[in-house]
Amino acid sequence: MTHLKAGDKAPDFTALDQDRNTITLNDYKGKKLVLFFYPKASTPGCTAEACNLNDNYERFIANGYEILGVSADSAKRQSNFKNKYTFQYPLLADEDKAVIEAFGVWGPKKFMGKVYDGIHRTTFVIDENGIIEDVISKVKTKAHSEQILGE
């Protein structure tokens, strides 16, 4: 779905997190970033994915990674999601879909025979210089950390 691939420069972005703090790609300069896009906060697949990343948070930090989740949910919904599961990383409330569209993860999806527009579950691994190292489009929600860290 996305037009971005390994070796591309990650699109710059500015968005608000669950607490309405402004977050930019530049905030992660000098760090590796796992930027994961998910369809909807508090749904089963998204919860499994976000919890798997959170359960392995210390491993990510030990390997020099920060984590940032993104969906089109409101700040309140993102805040409820983060607080309910005590995620150790921020969630962007990309209600205007600026970040989602910049990374090319919005588009037609099919569910139970119906076609609709939505977020394609996709993760971008971005290096310290803002270059995309990996694009994971076939996300295993319960084993996503292993897909990224390779363990």
Buried (B, 14 or more C-beta within 10 A) or exposed (E): BBEBEEEBEBBEBEBBBBEEEEBEBEBBEEEBBBBBBBBBBBEEBBBBBBBBBBEBBEBBBEEEBBBBBBBBBEBEBBBBBBEEBEBBBBBBBBBEBBBBEBBBBBEEBEEEEEEEEBBBBBBBBBBEEBEBBBBBEEBEBEEBBEBBBEE
